[in-house]
């Protein structure tokens, strides 16, 4: 049996995505599943994966606001 070892960048990306979804959920009074569905529907997840490196060095408050703006521009209503 082979072991799957994730490289550090992948681990960091997974950790950040998990963290920022939770932050988004808390900021907009959603549970994690609702936040994930909202982000998936309105382009936030794609934005997070495309821009995670820049987002993760920003203050979480501003990162969540940037993600919200992307979703809002794609029809999100929260």
N, CA, C and O atoms as a Tripos MOL2 file, in Angstrom:
@<TRIPOS>MOLECULE
protein
  312   311    78     0     0
PROTEIN
NO_CHARGES

@<TRIPOS>ATOM
      1 N           0.8200   -1.1780    0.0000 N.3       1 UNK1
      2 CA          0.0000    0.0000    0.0000 C.3       1 UNK1
      3 C           0.8670    1.2460    0.0000 C.2       1 UNK1
      4 O           1.7710    1.3840    0.8240 O.2       1 UNK1
      5 N           0.5890    2.1500   -0.9270 N.am      2 UNK2
      6 CA          1.3260    3.4080   -0.9650 C.3       2 UNK2
      7 C           0.6650    4.4480   -0.0770 C.2       2 UNK2
      8 O          -0.5430    4.4340    0.1600 O.2       2 UNK2
      9 N           1.4850    5.3220    0.3870 N.am      3 UNK3
     10 CA          0.9350    6.4160    1.1880 C.3       3 UNK3
     11 C           0.8330    7.6650    0.3340 C.2       3 UNK3
     12 O           1.7210    7.9690   -0.4630 O.2       3 UNK3
     13 N          -0.2580    8.3750    0.5130 N.am      4 UNK4
     14 CA         -0.4270    9.6420   -0.1710 C.3       4 UNK4
     15 C           0.0530   10.7520    0.7460 C.2       4 UNK4
     16 O          -0.5290   10.9960    1.8030 O.2       4 UNK4
     17 N           1.0930   11.4050    0.3400 N.am      5 UNK5
     18 CA          1.6430   12.4870    1.1330 C.3       5 UNK5
     19 C           1.3930   13.7780    0.3700 C.2       5 UNK5
     20 O           1.8350   13.9450   -0.7670 O.2       5 UNK5
     21 N           0.6830   14.6760    1.0120 N.am      6 UNK6
     22 CA          0.3920   15.9550    0.3930 C.3       6 UNK6
     23 C           1.5910   16.8790    0.5540 C.2       6 UNK6
     24 O           2.2480   16.8880    1.5950 O.2       6 UNK6
     25 N           1.8650   17.6530   -0.4840 N.am      7 UNK7
     26 CA          2.9400   18.6250   -0.3510 C.3       7 UNK7
     27 C           2.4690   19.7810    0.5320 C.2       7 UNK7
     28 O           1.2730   19.9260    0.7850 O.2       7 UNK7
     29 N           3.3830   20.5780    0.9850 N.am      8 UNK8
     30 CA          3.0590   21.6580    1.9170 C.3       8 UNK8
     31 C           2.0920   22.6740    1.3230 C.2       8 UNK8
     32 O           1.2080   23.1630    2.0280 O.2       8 UNK8
     33 N           2.2380   22.9980    0.0540 N.am      9 UNK9
     34 CA          1.3410   23.9720   -0.5640 C.3       9 UNK9
     35 C          -0.0970   23.4550   -0.5630 C.2       9 UNK9
     36 O          -1.0280   24.2120   -0.2870 O.2       9 UNK9
     37 N          -0.2790   22.1920   -0.8660 N.am     10 UNK10
     38 CA         -1.6220   21.5970   -0.8590 C.3      10 UNK10
     39 C          -2.1980   21.6040    0.5430 C.2      10 UNK10
     40 O          -3.3690   21.9350    0.7300 O.2      10 UNK10
     41 N          -1.3860   21.2430    1.5350 N.am     11 UNK11
     42 CA         -1.8490   21.2800    2.9210 C.3      11 UNK11
     43 C          -2.2560   22.6910    3.3290 C.2      11 UNK11
     44 O          -3.2850   22.8880    3.9760 O.2      11 UNK11
     45 N          -1.4390   23.6710    2.9460 N.am     12 UNK12
     46 CA         -1.7450   25.0570    3.2780 C.3      12 UNK12
     47 C          -3.0280   25.5250    2.5990 C.2      12 UNK12
     48 O          -3.8350   26.2330    3.2030 O.2      12 UNK12
     49 N          -3.2110   25.1290    1.3520 N.am     13 UNK13
     50 CA         -4.4090   25.5200    0.6080 C.3      13 UNK13
     51 C          -5.6530   24.9170    1.2600 C.2      13 UNK13
     52 O          -6.6480   25.6120    1.4650 O.2      13 UNK13
     53 N          -5.5980   23.6480    1.5780 N.am     14 UNK14
     54 CA         -6.7340   22.9720    2.2220 C.3      14 UNK14
     55 C          -7.0400   23.6270    3.5670 C.2      14 UNK14
     56 O          -8.1990   23.8800    3.8920 O.2      14 UNK14
     57 N          -6.0160   23.8940    4.3280 N.am     15 UNK15
     58 CA         -6.2090   24.5470    5.6270 C.3      15 UNK15
     59 C          -6.8350   25.9200    5.4810 C.2      15 UNK15
     60 O          -7.7240   26.2830    6.2510 O.2      15 UNK15
     61 N          -6.3800   26.6870    4.5010 N.am     16 UNK16
     62 CA         -6.9390   28.0230    4.3010 C.3      16 UNK16
     63 C          -8.3840   27.9570    3.8260 C.2      16 UNK16
     64 O          -9.2320   28.6920    4.3320 O.2      16 UNK16
     65 N          -8.6760   27.0940    2.8690 N.am     17 UNK17
     66 CA        -10.0430   26.9890    2.3490 C.3      17 UNK17
     67 C         -10.9970   26.6040    3.4730 C.2      17 UNK17
     68 O         -12.0810   27.1760    3.5860 O.2      17 UNK17
     69 N         -10.6110   25.6570    4.2920 N.am     18 UNK18
     70 CA        -11.4290   25.2470    5.4330 C.3      18 UNK18
     71 C         -11.6440   26.4180    6.3880 C.2      18 UNK18
     72 O         -12.7620   26.6700    6.8360 O.2      18 UNK18
     73 N         -10.5770   27.1160    6.6890 N.am     19 UNK19
     74 CA        -10.6420   28.2630    7.5980 C.3      19 UNK19
     75 C         -11.5340   29.3760    7.0480 C.2      19 UNK19
     76 O         -12.3750   29.9050    7.7750 O.2      19 UNK19
     77 N         -11.3640   29.7350    5.7850 N.am     20 UNK20
     78 CA        -12.0720   30.8940    5.2480 C.3      20 UNK20
     79 C         -13.5580   30.6020    5.0450 C.2      20 UNK20
     80 O         -14.3840   31.5080    5.1550 O.2      20 UNK20
     81 N         -13.9050   29.3600    4.7530 N.am     21 UNK21
     82 CA        -15.3320   29.0090    4.6670 C.3      21 UNK21
     83 C         -15.9800   29.1810    6.0410 C.2      21 UNK21
     84 O         -17.0900   29.7040    6.1470 O.2      21 UNK21
     85 N         -15.2960   28.7490    7.0750 N.am     22 UNK22
     86 CA        -15.8020   28.9210    8.4420 C.3      22 UNK22
     87 C         -15.9270   30.4020    8.7930 C.2      22 UNK22
     88 O         -16.9210   30.8150    9.3920 O.2      22 UNK22
     89 N         -14.9370   31.1950    8.4280 N.am     23 UNK23
     90 CA        -14.9910   32.6420    8.6800 C.3      23 UNK23
     91 C         -16.1570   33.2850    7.9330 C.2      23 UNK23
     92 O         -16.8620   34.1330    8.4800 O.2      23 UNK23
     93 N         -16.3530   32.8750    6.6830 N.am     24 UNK24
     94 CA        -17.4610   33.3930    5.8790 C.3      24 UNK24
     95 C         -18.7860   33.0250    6.5280 C.2      24 UNK24
     96 O         -19.6790   33.8640    6.6460 O.2      24 UNK24
     97 N         -18.9140   31.7850    6.9430 N.am     25 UNK25
     98 CA        -20.1390   31.3140    7.5830 C.3      25 UNK25
     99 C         -20.4440   32.1210    8.8440 C.2      25 UNK25
    100 O         -21.5820   32.5400    9.0570 O.2      25 UNK25
    101 N         -19.4500   32.3320    9.6590 N.am     26 UNK26
    102 CA        -19.6320   33.0980   10.8850 C.3      26 UNK26
    103 C         -20.0170   34.5440   10.5770 C.2      26 UNK26
    104 O         -20.9180   35.0960   11.2080 O.2      26 UNK26
    105 N         -19.3440   35.1500    9.6200 N.am     27 UNK27
    106 CA        -19.5990   36.5510    9.2730 C.3      27 UNK27
    107 C         -21.0070   36.7780    8.7570 C.2      27 UNK27
    108 O         -21.6100   37.8180    9.0250 O.2      27 UNK27
    109 N         -21.5330   35.8130    8.0200 N.am     28 UNK28
    110 CA        -22.8450   35.9800    7.3920 C.3      28 UNK28
    111 C         -23.9140   35.0830    8.0160 C.2      28 UNK28
    112 O         -24.9400   34.7890    7.4020 O.2      28 UNK28
    113 N         -23.6480   34.6570    9.2470 N.am     29 UNK29
    114 CA        -24.6320   33.9100   10.0460 C.3      29 UNK29
    115 C         -25.2010   32.6880    9.3160 C.2      29 UNK29
    116 O         -26.4140   32.5010    9.2300 O.2      29 UNK29
    117 N         -24.2980   31.8750    8.8020 N.am     30 UNK30
    118 CA        -24.6570   30.6370    8.1200 C.3      30 UNK30
    119 C         -23.9440   29.4900    8.8220 C.2      30 UNK30
    120 O         -22.9760   29.7020    9.5520 O.2      30 UNK30
    121 N         -24.4370   28.2580    8.5930 N.am     31 UNK31
    122 CA        -23.6180   27.1230    9.0210 C.3      31 UNK31
    123 C         -22.6420   26.8270    7.8820 C.2      31 UNK31
    124 O         -22.7490   27.4050    6.8010 O.2      31 UNK31
    125 N         -21.7060   25.9360    8.1250 N.am     32 UNK32
    126 CA        -20.6750   25.6520    7.1160 C.3      32 UNK32
    127 C         -21.2430   25.1430    5.8050 C.2      32 UNK32
    128 O         -20.7700   25.5190    4.7320 O.2      32 UNK32
    129 N         -22.2600   24.2860    5.8860 N.am     33 UNK33
    130 CA        -22.8510   23.7290    4.6650 C.3      33 UNK33
    131 C         -23.5350   24.8120    3.8450 C.2      33 UNK33
    132 O         -23.3960   24.8500    2.6220 O.2      33 UNK33
    133 N         -24.2730   25.6920    4.5130 N.am     34 UNK34
    134 CA        -24.9240   26.8030    3.8030 C.3      34 UNK34
    135 C         -23.8860   27.7120    3.1620 C.2      34 UNK34
    136 O         -24.0440   28.1340    2.0160 O.2      34 UNK34
    137 N         -22.8310   28.0080    3.8980 N.am     35 UNK35
    138 CA        -21.7750   28.8660    3.3690 C.3      35 UNK35
    139 C         -21.1250   28.2220    2.1460 C.2      35 UNK35
    140 O         -20.9080   28.8860    1.1320 O.2      35 UNK35
    141 N         -20.8150   26.9290    2.2430 N.am     36 UNK36
    142 CA        -20.1960   26.2420    1.1040 C.3      36 UNK36
    143 C         -21.1160   26.2860   -0.1130 C.2      36 UNK36
    144 O         -20.6640   26.5890   -1.2170 O.2      36 UNK36
    145 N         -22.4010   25.9870    0.0770 N.am     37 UNK37
    146 CA        -23.3530   26.0070   -1.0510 C.3      37 UNK37
    147 C         -23.4470   27.4030   -1.6660 C.2      37 UNK37
    148 O         -23.4460   27.5540   -2.8880 O.2      37 UNK37
    149 N         -23.5290   28.4110   -0.8150 N.am     38 UNK38
    150 CA        -23.5890   29.7910   -1.2920 C.3      38 UNK38
    151 C         -22.3340   30.1330   -2.0940 C.2      38 UNK38
    152 O         -22.4230   30.6570   -3.2040 O.2      38 UNK38
    153 N         -21.1740   29.8340   -1.5280 N.am     39 UNK39
    154 CA        -19.9150   30.1220   -2.2100 C.3      39 UNK39
    155 C         -19.7860   29.3520   -3.5180 C.2      39 UNK39
    156 O         -19.2870   29.8880   -4.5080 O.2      39 UNK39
    157 N         -20.2220   28.1260   -3.5270 N.am     40 UNK40
    158 CA        -20.1710   27.3000   -4.7380 C.3      40 UNK40
    159 C         -21.1040   27.8640   -5.8100 C.2      40 UNK40
    160 O         -20.7290   27.9500   -6.9790 O.2      40 UNK40
    161 N         -22.3090   28.2450   -5.4140 N.am     41 UNK41
    162 CA        -23.3100   28.7440   -6.3500 C.3      41 UNK41
    163 C         -22.8900   30.0630   -6.9830 C.2      41 UNK41
    164 O         -23.1090   30.2750   -8.1760 O.2      41 UNK41
    165 N         -22.2930   30.9480   -6.2010 N.am     42 UNK42
    166 CA        -22.0200   32.3040   -6.6760 C.3      42 UNK42
    167 C         -20.5460   32.5910   -6.9630 C.2      42 UNK42
    168 O         -20.1340   33.7510   -6.9780 O.2      42 UNK42
    169 N         -19.7610   31.5610   -7.1860 N.am     43 UNK43
    170 CA        -18.3900   31.7390   -7.6500 C.3      43 UNK43
    171 C         -17.3490   31.9940   -6.5830 C.2      43 UNK43
    172 O         -16.1780   32.2010   -6.9010 O.2      43 UNK43
    173 N         -17.7500   31.9830   -5.3260 N.am     44 UNK44
    174 CA        -16.7910   32.2360   -4.2610 C.3      44 UNK44
    175 C         -15.7490   31.1520   -4.1020 C.2      44 UNK44
    176 O         -14.5770   31.4400   -3.8560 O.2      44 UNK44
    177 N         -16.1680   29.9110   -4.2410 N.am     45 UNK45
    178 CA        -15.2070   28.7930   -4.1140 C.3      45 UNK45
    179 C         -14.1520   28.8630   -5.2170 C.2      45 UNK45
    180 O         -12.9610   28.6950   -4.9550 O.2      45 UNK45
    181 N         -14.5910   29.1100   -6.4390 N.am     46 UNK46
    182 CA        -13.6200   29.2400   -7.5380 C.3      46 UNK46
    183 C         -12.6360   30.3700   -7.2550 C.2      46 UNK46
    184 O         -11.4320   30.2270   -7.4660 O.2      46 UNK46
    185 N         -13.1600   31.4890   -6.7780 N.am     47 UNK47
    186 CA        -12.3150   32.6420   -6.4460 C.3      47 UNK47
    187 C         -11.3250   32.2810   -5.3430 C.2      47 UNK47
    188 O         -10.1460   32.6240   -5.4280 O.2      47 UNK47
    189 N         -11.8000   31.5940   -4.3140 N.am     48 UNK48
    190 CA        -10.9090   31.1980   -3.2150 C.3      48 UNK48
    191 C          -9.7760   30.3190   -3.7400 C.2      48 UNK48
    192 O          -8.6150   30.5340   -3.3920 O.2      48 UNK48
    193 N         -10.1050   29.3290   -4.5770 N.am     49 UNK49
    194 CA         -9.0650   28.4450   -5.0940 C.3      49 UNK49
    195 C          -8.1210   29.1590   -6.0440 C.2      49 UNK49
    196 O          -6.9260   28.8660   -6.0610 O.2      49 UNK49
    197 N          -8.6370   30.0910   -6.8330 N.am     50 UNK50
    198 CA         -7.7780   30.8160   -7.7790 C.3      50 UNK50
    199 C          -6.8760   31.8160   -7.0660 C.2      50 UNK50
    200 O          -5.7360   32.0250   -7.4820 O.2      50 UNK50
    201 N          -7.3650   32.4300   -6.0060 N.am     51 UNK51
    202 CA         -6.6520   33.5360   -5.3610 C.3      51 UNK51
    203 C          -6.2410   33.2400   -3.9200 C.2      51 UNK51
    204 O          -5.9410   34.1630   -3.1630 O.2      51 UNK51
    205 N          -6.2260   31.9870   -3.5430 N.am     52 UNK52
    206 CA         -5.9950   31.6490   -2.1440 C.3      52 UNK52
    207 C          -4.6860   32.2140   -1.6150 C.2      52 UNK52
    208 O          -4.6140   32.6210   -0.4560 O.2      52 UNK52
    209 N          -3.6630   32.2450   -2.4370 N.am     53 UNK53
    210 CA         -2.3620   32.6990   -1.9610 C.3      53 UNK53
    211 C          -2.4280   34.1650   -1.5220 C.2      53 UNK53
    212 O          -1.9010   34.5180   -0.4670 O.2      53 UNK53
    213 N          -3.0640   35.0090   -2.3140 N.am     54 UNK54
    214 CA         -3.2050   36.4200   -1.9480 C.3      54 UNK54
    215 C          -4.1910   36.5910   -0.7900 C.2      54 UNK54
    216 O          -3.9570   37.3950    0.1130 O.2      54 UNK54
    217 N          -5.2750   35.8450   -0.8150 N.am     55 UNK55
    218 CA         -6.2880   35.9620    0.2360 C.3      55 UNK55
    219 C          -5.7430   35.5340    1.6020 C.2      55 UNK55
    220 O          -6.0900   36.1240    2.6250 O.2      55 UNK55
    221 N          -4.9000   34.5180    1.6140 N.am     56 UNK56
    222 CA         -4.4620   33.9830    2.9100 C.3      56 UNK56
    223 C          -3.4950   34.9010    3.6390 C.2      56 UNK56
    224 O          -3.3090   34.7600    4.8480 O.2      56 UNK56
    225 N          -2.8760   35.8390    2.9290 N.am     57 UNK57
    226 CA         -1.9690   36.7620    3.6230 C.3      57 UNK57
    227 C          -2.6900   38.0370    4.0520 C.2      57 UNK57
    228 O          -2.1150   38.8750    4.7480 O.2      57 UNK57
    229 N          -3.9420   38.1830    3.6390 N.am     58 UNK58
    230 CA         -4.7500   39.3330    4.0150 C.3      58 UNK58
    231 C          -5.4240   39.0730    5.3600 C.2      58 UNK58
    232 O          -5.5200   37.9280    5.8040 O.2      58 UNK58
    233 N          -5.8780   40.1150    5.9870 N.am     59 UNK59
    234 CA         -6.6800   39.9970    7.1960 C.3      59 UNK59
    235 C          -7.9400   39.2110    6.8410 C.2      59 UNK59
    236 O          -8.5550   39.4980    5.8140 O.2      59 UNK59
    237 N          -8.3460   38.2340    7.6460 N.am     60 UNK60
    238 CA         -9.5400   37.4380    7.3210 C.3      60 UNK60
    239 C         -10.7910   38.2910    7.0790 C.2      60 UNK60
    240 O         -11.6200   37.9400    6.2400 O.2      60 UNK60
    241 N         -10.9330   39.3930    7.7970 N.am     61 UNK61
    242 CA        -12.0820   40.2830    7.5970 C.3      61 UNK61
    243 C         -12.1310   40.7680    6.1500 C.2      61 UNK61
    244 O         -13.1810   40.7220    5.5090 O.2      61 UNK61
    245 N         -10.9940   41.2300    5.6430 N.am     62 UNK62
    246 CA        -10.9530   41.7540    4.2680 C.3      62 UNK62
    247 C         -11.0480   40.6340    3.2500 C.2      62 UNK62
    248 O         -11.6500   40.8220    2.1930 O.2      62 UNK62
    249 N         -10.4790   39.4880    3.5340 N.am     63 UNK63
    250 CA        -10.5900   38.3500    2.6160 C.3      63 UNK63
    251 C         -12.0500   37.9360    2.4680 C.2      63 UNK63
    252 O         -12.5150   37.6830    1.3560 O.2      63 UNK63
    253 N         -12.7780   37.8650    3.5870 N.am     64 UNK64
    254 CA        -14.1980   37.5000    3.5440 C.3      64 UNK64
    255 C         -14.9750   38.5490    2.7600 C.2      64 UNK64
    256 O         -15.8560   38.2010    1.9730 O.2      64 UNK64
    257 N         -14.6680   39.8120    2.9600 N.am     65 UNK65
    258 CA        -15.3580   40.8770    2.2080 C.3      65 UNK65
    259 C         -15.0840   40.7690    0.7160 C.2      65 UNK65
    260 O         -15.9940   40.9540   -0.0930 O.2      65 UNK65
    261 N         -13.8490   40.4720    0.3410 N.am     66 UNK66
    262 CA        -13.5270   40.2990   -1.0850 C.3      66 UNK66
    263 C         -14.3120   39.1350   -1.6780 C.2      66 UNK66
    264 O         -14.8430   39.2340   -2.7840 O.2      66 UNK66
    265 N         -14.3820   38.0420   -0.9420 N.am     67 UNK67
    266 CA        -15.1320   36.8670   -1.4100 C.3      67 UNK67
    267 C         -16.6130   37.2120   -1.5350 C.2      67 UNK67
    268 O         -17.2710   36.8140   -2.4960 O.2      67 UNK67
    269 N         -17.1310   37.9530   -0.5590 N.am     68 UNK68
    270 CA        -18.5280   38.3840   -0.6050 C.3      68 UNK68
    271 C         -18.7950   39.2210   -1.8560 C.2      68 UNK68
    272 O         -19.8140   39.0360   -2.5220 O.2      68 UNK68
    273 N         -17.8870   40.1360   -2.1740 N.am     69 UNK69
    274 CA        -18.0530   40.9960   -3.3610 C.3      69 UNK69
    275 C         -18.1100   40.1590   -4.6310 C.2      69 UNK69
    276 O         -18.9130   40.4370   -5.5220 O.2      69 UNK69
    277 N         -17.2760   39.1500   -4.7200 N.am     70 UNK70
    278 CA        -17.3030   38.2600   -5.8830 C.3      70 UNK70
    279 C         -18.6640   37.5840   -5.9890 C.2      70 UNK70
    280 O         -19.2610   37.5440   -7.0650 O.2      70 UNK70
    281 N         -19.1490   37.0560   -4.8800 N.am     71 UNK71
    282 CA        -20.4530   36.3880   -4.8730 C.3      71 UNK71
    283 C         -21.5680   37.3670   -5.2300 C.2      71 UNK71
    284 O         -22.4600   37.0420   -6.0130 O.2      71 UNK71
    285 N         -21.5140   38.5480   -4.6630 N.am     72 UNK72
    286 CA        -22.5280   39.5730   -4.9330 C.3      72 UNK72
    287 C         -22.5450   39.9300   -6.4240 C.2      72 UNK72
    288 O         -23.6120   40.0890   -7.0170 O.2      72 UNK72
    289 N         -21.3740   40.0510   -7.0150 N.am     73 UNK73
    290 CA        -21.2730   40.3550   -8.4540 C.3      73 UNK73
    291 C         -21.8020   39.2200   -9.3250 C.2      73 UNK73
    292 O         -22.1380   39.4240  -10.4920 O.2      73 UNK73
    293 N         -21.8720   38.0290   -8.7500 N.am     74 UNK74
    294 CA        -22.3820   36.8620   -9.4850 C.3      74 UNK74
    295 C         -23.8140   36.5180   -9.0910 C.2      74 UNK74
    296 O         -24.2720   35.4050   -9.3490 O.2      74 UNK74
    297 N         -24.5250   37.4510   -8.4740 N.am     75 UNK75
    298 CA        -25.9250   37.2410   -8.1540 C.3      75 UNK75
    299 C         -26.2320   36.8540   -6.7350 C.2      75 UNK75
    300 O         -27.3960   36.6260   -6.4070 O.2      75 UNK75
    301 N         -25.2310   36.7710   -5.8730 N.am     76 UNK76
    302 CA        -25.4580   36.4360   -4.4710 C.3      76 UNK76
    303 C         -26.2420   37.5440   -3.7880 C.2      76 UNK76
    304 O         -26.1120   38.7120   -4.1520 O.2      76 UNK76
    305 N         -27.0270   37.2000   -2.8340 N.am     77 UNK77
    306 CA        -27.9440   38.1580   -2.2180 C.3      77 UNK77
    307 C         -27.6590   38.4520   -0.7570 C.2      77 UNK77
    308 O         -28.2760   39.3650   -0.2090 O.2      77 UNK77
    309 N         -26.7720   37.7430   -0.1010 N.am     78 UNK78
    310 CA        -26.5250   37.9440    1.3430 C.3      78 UNK78
    311 C         -25.6640   39.1540    1.5720 C.2      78 UNK78
    312 O         -25.3510   39.4810    2.7170 O.2      78 UNK78
@<TRIPOS>BOND
     1     1     2 1
     2     2     3 1
     3     3     4 2
     4     3     5 am
     5     5     6 1
     6     6     7 1
     7     7     8 2
     8     7     9 am
     9     9    10 1
    10    10    11 1
    11    11    12 2
    12    11    13 am
    13    13    14 1
    14    14    15 1
    15    15    16 2
    16    15    17 am
    17    17    18 1
    18    18    19 1
    19    19    20 2
    20    19    21 am
    21    21    22 1
    22    22    23 1
    23    23    24 2
    24    23    25 am
    25    25    26 1
    26    26    27 1
    27    27    28 2
    28    27    29 am
    29    29    30 1
    30    30    31 1
    31    31    32 2
    32    31    33 am
    33    33    34 1
    34    34    35 1
    35    35    36 2
    36    35    37 am
    37    37    38 1
    38    38    39 1
    39    39    40 2
    40    39    41 am
    41    41    42 1
    42    42    43 1
    43    43    44 2
    44    43    45 am
    45    45    46 1
    46    46    47 1
    47    47    48 2
    48    47    49 am
    49    49    50 1
    50    50    51 1
    51    51    52 2
    52    51    53 am
    53    53    54 1
    54    54    55 1
    55    55    56 2
    56    55    57 am
    57    57    58 1
    58    58    59 1
    59    59    60 2
    60    59    61 am
    61    61    62 1
    62    62    63 1
    63    63    64 2
    64    63    65 am
    65    65    66 1
    66    66    67 1
    67    67    68 2
    68    67    69 am
    69    69    70 1
    70    70    71 1
    71    71    72 2
    72    71    73 am
    73    73    74 1
    74    74    75 1
    75    75    76 2
    76    75    77 am
    77    77    78 1
    78    78    79 1
    79    79    80 2
    80    79    81 am
    81    81    82 1
    82    82    83 1
    83    83    84 2
    84    83    85 am
    85    85    86 1
    86    86    87 1
    87    87    88 2
    88    87    89 am
    89    89    90 1
    90    90    91 1
    91    91    92 2
    92    91    93 am
    93    93    94 1
    94    94    95 1
    95    95    96 2
    96    95    97 am
    97    97    98 1
    98    98    99 1
    99    99   100 2
   100    99   101 am
   101   101   102 1
   102   102   103 1
   103   103   104 2
   104   103   105 am
   105   105   106 1
   106   106   107 1
   107   107   108 2
   108   107   109 am
   109   109   110 1
   110   110   111 1
   111   111   112 2
   112   111   113 am
   113   113   114 1
   114   114   115 1
   115   115   116 2
   116   115   117 am
   117   117   118 1
   118   118   119 1
   119   119   120 2
   120   119   121 am
   121   121   122 1
   122   122   123 1
   123   123   124 2
   124   123   125 am
   125   125   126 1
   126   126   127 1
   127   127   128 2
   128   127   129 am
   129   129   130 1
   130   130   131 1
   131   131   132 2
   132   131   133 am
   133   133   134 1
   134   134   135 1
   135   135   136 2
   136   135   137 am
   137   137   138 1
   138   138   139 1
   139   139   140 2
   140   139   141 am
   141   141   142 1
   142   142   143 1
   143   143   144 2
   144   143   145 am
   145   145   146 1
   146   146   147 1
   147   147   148 2
   148   147   149 am
   149   149   150 1
   150   150   151 1
   151   151   152 2
   152   151   153 am
   153   153   154 1
   154   154   155 1
   155   155   156 2
   156   155   157 am
   157   157   158 1
   158   158   159 1
   159   159   160 2
   160   159   161 am
   161   161   162 1
   162   162   163 1
   163   163   164 2
   164   163   165 am
   165   165   166 1
   166   166   167 1
   167   167   168 2
   168   167   169 am
   169   169   170 1
   170   170   171 1
   171   171   172 2
   172   171   173 am
   173   173   174 1
   174   174   175 1
   175   175   176 2
   176   175   177 am
   177   177   178 1
   178   178   179 1
   179   179   180 2
   180   179   181 am
   181   181   182 1
   182   182   183 1
   183   183   184 2
   184   183   185 am
   185   185   186 1
   186   186   187 1
   187   187   188 2
   188   187   189 am
   189   189   190 1
   190   190   191 1
   191   191   192 2
   192   191   193 am
   193   193   194 1
   194   194   195 1
   195   195   196 2
   196   195   197 am
   197   197   198 1
   198   198   199 1
   199   199   200 2
   200   199   201 am
   201   201   202 1
   202   202   203 1
   203   203   204 2
   204   203   205 am
   205   205   206 1
   206   206   207 1
   207   207   208 2
   208   207   209 am
   209   209   210 1
   210   210   211 1
   211   211   212 2
   212   211   213 am
   213   213   214 1
   214   214   215 1
   215   215   216 2
   216   215   217 am
   217   217   218 1
   218   218   219 1
   219   219   220 2
   220   219   221 am
   221   221   222 1
   222   222   223 1
   223   223   224 2
   224   223   225 am
   225   225   226 1
   226   226   227 1
   227   227   228 2
   228   227   229 am
   229   229   230 1
   230   230   231 1
   231   231   232 2
   232   231   233 am
   233   233   234 1
   234   234   235 1
   235   235   236 2
   236   235   237 am
   237   237   238 1
   238   238   239 1
   239   239   240 2
   240   239   241 am
   241   241   242 1
   242   242   243 1
   243   243   244 2
   244   243   245 am
   245   245   246 1
   246   246   247 1
   247   247   248 2
   248   247   249 am
   249   249   250 1
   250   250   251 1
   251   251   252 2
   252   251   253 am
   253   253   254 1
   254   254   255 1
   255   255   256 2
   256   255   257 am
   257   257   258 1
   258   258   259 1
   259   259   260 2
   260   259   261 am
   261   261   262 1
   262   262   263 1
   263   263   264 2
   264   263   265 am
   265   265   266 1
   266   266   267 1
   267   267   268 2
   268   267   269 am
   269   269   270 1
   270   270   271 1
   271   271   272 2
   272   271   273 am
   273   273   274 1
   274   274   275 1
   275   275   276 2
   276   275   277 am
   277   277   278 1
   278   278   279 1
   279   279   280 2
   280   279   281 am
   281   281   282 1
   282   282   283 1
   283   283   284 2
   284   283   285 am
   285   285   286 1
   286   286   287 1
   287   287   288 2
   288   287   289 am
   289   289   290 1
   290   290   291 1
   291   291   292 2
   292   291   293 am
   293   293   294 1
   294   294   295 1
   295   295   296 2
   296   295   297 am
   297   297   298 1
   298   298   299 1
   299   299   300 2
   300   299   301 am
   301   301   302 1
   302   302   303 1
   303   303   304 2
   304   303   305 am
   305   305   306 1
   306   306   307 1
   307   307   308 2
   308   307   309 am
   309   309   310 1
   310   310   311 1
   311   311   312 2
@<TRIPOS>SUBSTRUCTURE
     1 UNK1         2 RESIDUE 1 A UNK
     2 UNK2         6 RESIDUE 1 A UNK
     3 UNK3        10 RESIDUE 1 A UNK
     4 UNK4        14 RESIDUE 1 A UNK
     5 UNK5        18 RESIDUE 1 A UNK
     6 UNK6        22 RESIDUE 1 A UNK
     7 UNK7        26 RESIDUE 1 A UNK
     8 UNK8        30 RESIDUE 1 A UNK
     9 UNK9        34 RESIDUE 1 A UNK
    10 UNK10       38 RESIDUE 1 A UNK
    11 UNK11       42 RESIDUE 1 A UNK
    12 UNK12       46 RESIDUE 1 A UNK
    13 UNK13       50 RESIDUE 1 A UNK
    14 UNK14       54 RESIDUE 1 A UNK
    15 UNK15       58 RESIDUE 1 A UNK
    16 UNK16       62 RESIDUE 1 A UNK
    17 UNK17       66 RESIDUE 1 A UNK
    18 UNK18       70 RESIDUE 1 A UNK
    19 UNK19       74 RESIDUE 1 A UNK
    20 UNK20       78 RESIDUE 1 A UNK
    21 UNK21       82 RESIDUE 1 A UNK
    22 UNK22       86 RESIDUE 1 A UNK
    23 UNK23       90 RESIDUE 1 A UNK
    24 UNK24       94 RESIDUE 1 A UNK
    25 UNK25       98 RESIDUE 1 A UNK
    26 UNK26      102 RESIDUE 1 A UNK
    27 UNK27      106 RESIDUE 1 A UNK
    28 UNK28      110 RESIDUE 1 A UNK
    29 UNK29      114 RESIDUE 1 A UNK
    30 UNK30      118 RESIDUE 1 A UNK
    31 UNK31      122 RESIDUE 1 A UNK
    32 UNK32      126 RESIDUE 1 A UNK
    33 UNK33      130 RESIDUE 1 A UNK
    34 UNK34      134 RESIDUE 1 A UNK
    35 UNK35      138 RESIDUE 1 A UNK
    36 UNK36      142 RESIDUE 1 A UNK
    37 UNK37      146 RESIDUE 1 A UNK
    38 UNK38      150 RESIDUE 1 A UNK
    39 UNK39      154 RESIDUE 1 A UNK
    40 UNK40      158 RESIDUE 1 A UNK
    41 UNK41      162 RESIDUE 1 A UNK
    42 UNK42      166 RESIDUE 1 A UNK
    43 UNK43      170 RESIDUE 1 A UNK
    44 UNK44      174 RESIDUE 1 A UNK
    45 UNK45      178 RESIDUE 1 A UNK
    46 UNK46      182 RESIDUE 1 A UNK
    47 UNK47      186 RESIDUE 1 A UNK
    48 UNK48      190 RESIDUE 1 A UNK
    49 UNK49      194 RESIDUE 1 A UNK
    50 UNK50      198 RESIDUE 1 A UNK
    51 UNK51      202 RESIDUE 1 A UNK
    52 UNK52      206 RESIDUE 1 A UNK
    53 UNK53      210 RESIDUE 1 A UNK
    54 UNK54      214 RESIDUE 1 A UNK
    55 UNK55      218 RESIDUE 1 A UNK
    56 UNK56      222 RESIDUE 1 A UNK
    57 UNK57      226 RESIDUE 1 A UNK
    58 UNK58      230 RESIDUE 1 A UNK
    59 UNK59      234 RESIDUE 1 A UNK
    60 UNK60      238 RESIDUE 1 A UNK
    61 UNK61      242 RESIDUE 1 A UNK
    62 UNK62      246 RESIDUE 1 A UNK
    63 UNK63      250 RESIDUE 1 A UNK
    64 UNK64      254 RESIDUE 1 A UNK
    65 UNK65      258 RESIDUE 1 A UNK
    66 UNK66      262 RESIDUE 1 A UNK
    67 UNK67      266 RESIDUE 1 A UNK
    68 UNK68      270 RESIDUE 1 A UNK
    69 UNK69      274 RESIDUE 1 A UNK
    70 UNK70      278 RESIDUE 1 A UNK
    71 UNK71      282 RESIDUE 1 A UNK
    72 UNK72      286 RESIDUE 1 A UNK
    73 UNK73      290 RESIDUE 1 A UNK
    74 UNK74      294 RESIDUE 1 A UNK
    75 UNK75      298 RESIDUE 1 A UNK
    76 UNK76      302 RESIDUE 1 A UNK
    77 UNK77      306 RESIDUE 1 A UNK
    78 UNK78      310 RESIDUE 1 A UNK
